[in-house]
Amino acid sequence: MSTNAQGPVVEIAGLHKSFGEREVLRGIDLTVHQGEVVCIIGASGSGKSTLLRCINLLEQPTAGTIHVLGTEVTDPDVDIDKVRTHVGMVFQQFNLFPHRSVLENCTLAQRQVLHRSKAEAEAVAMKNLEHVGLADRANSVPGQLSGGQQQRVAIARALSMDPALMLFDEPTSALDPELVGEVLAVMRTLAEEGMTMLVVTHEMIFAREVGDRVIFLDDGVVLEEGPPDQVLGAPREERTQAFLRRVLDPTHIDPA
Amino acid sequence: MISAPPDARPALAGRARMSPRRKARISRRVQYVVLIIVVIAVALATDWERVGSAFFNPESFRTIASRLPRATLNTVTYMVAAFTAGLGLGLVLALMKLSTVRLYRVLATGYIEFFRGIPALLVVIAFGYGVPTAFDVRFDSIILQIAIALGIVSAAYIAETLRAGIQAVPKGQVEAARSLGMSSTGTLIHVVIPQAFRIVLPPLTNEAVLLLKDTSLVFVLPLTPLTYELTRLGRGALSEADGGMTSILAVGVMYLLITIPLSSLTRWLERTTGYKGHV
């Protein structure tokens, strides 16, 4: 696959996605450039995760086009497996392979998909495990790790494929509060190293400090987008303001 | 503004008539008394001498004792052979049922409905007498014949068990593997089936136990004393000595000596192929 160095990493135009009658995405246009960190925020059910999952085709879009690294993934004849090797994804529920060790979690796809030798795959895996601070747990199984550690392994697993783009689908939402920080720290380092990242998150501080751009998704459309200081600090749209009030001051919500 | 919560203290102040703990204790005592009365009644009503001669006749036991090991070995062999055939065919059927090709799904469903719906005995009879003539095949090995006859039936049950196990693997596992660029086949082989195997271990043991007992159905096939399995041996011994049910009791115990360790084997397999916790 020719990774177009000049063009955008992700280019979405007119994306629609319906689940049966329910239209979750109603015309999304979004471009992500090399090295950008784009944070997607919005209420539950606004379509954030669906948008992310359309990019690597875990969800099949209903209409519109998506280009990833110059390849149109909405082309019915796309070799999606090949595109996915360049797009890492981190899930809310970690989804580590529970029957494999931490090291094997990071080498399985390298061996099977990239056909790397055992030695090379393990070297790459160890480098990435070191990067997320878990080299000493390489021989553990996922069940022995805390949620925060599991999510860091999941990041190392995705990085072991040497992706050009990382998708994070609410990576800290399933974690106990005191474990959120270690995962966000890894993500921040990754961003500082220049990784192109799309992050669906409720961590407004992360979005503000690490994000280059924040997108507020509301009812399947991009309602507001811009630099974090503007979208999070001085939102123009009334619905963005209401959402941020609910997130930042949750005990003073009028249920009515 | 919500009004102040009502004070529940006066309502709780009066003593309850009988606490749930006391009620439970009295109920337990009544149950023990009923059980003891029933046991004593049965023990008094039974003629122990007659039961002893019918079920525990040492002479009758001696006539089959020397042939028990051979029959036990045969029973286990038939079971293992049939289970191997059933597992192989069952996996194919399970994958057919999960296939994206509609015709495969229809065929697998038809097969499963058919062989689950008819008595296994009919299939064994068919393989003993119908199939060799109809398809002009001769089974040189009785083991092969039994393996195919019983395997064909158990494959229907095993297929459903495996399909349920494969579907019980969380969807996130497939998504994680696919997001790493793994093909659907690679995902199935390296991620789904290893986890499904562990989920289906207990129900598969169940299938093995059922199959073990189904080996008794091969009595309709032309067996020789060398190929007798346990039930055939016990049934034959019934007419040889007047030990009554002794031989039946003896082969029954042999079945238990196989099935009970089988349960331990499952637990051991679950432990050794296991992983701690689940993400």
Interface residues (C-beta under 8 A of the other chain):
Chain A: N56 L58 D81 K82 R84 T85 V87 G88 M89 F91 Q93 F94 N95 L96 F97 P98 H99 L108 A109 Q112 V113 V141 P142 G143 Q144 Q150 A154 R157 A158 M161
Chain B: P170 G172 Q173 E175 A176 A177 R178 S179 L180 G181 M182 S183 G186 H190 V191 P194 Q195 R198 T273 Y275 K276 G277 H278 V279
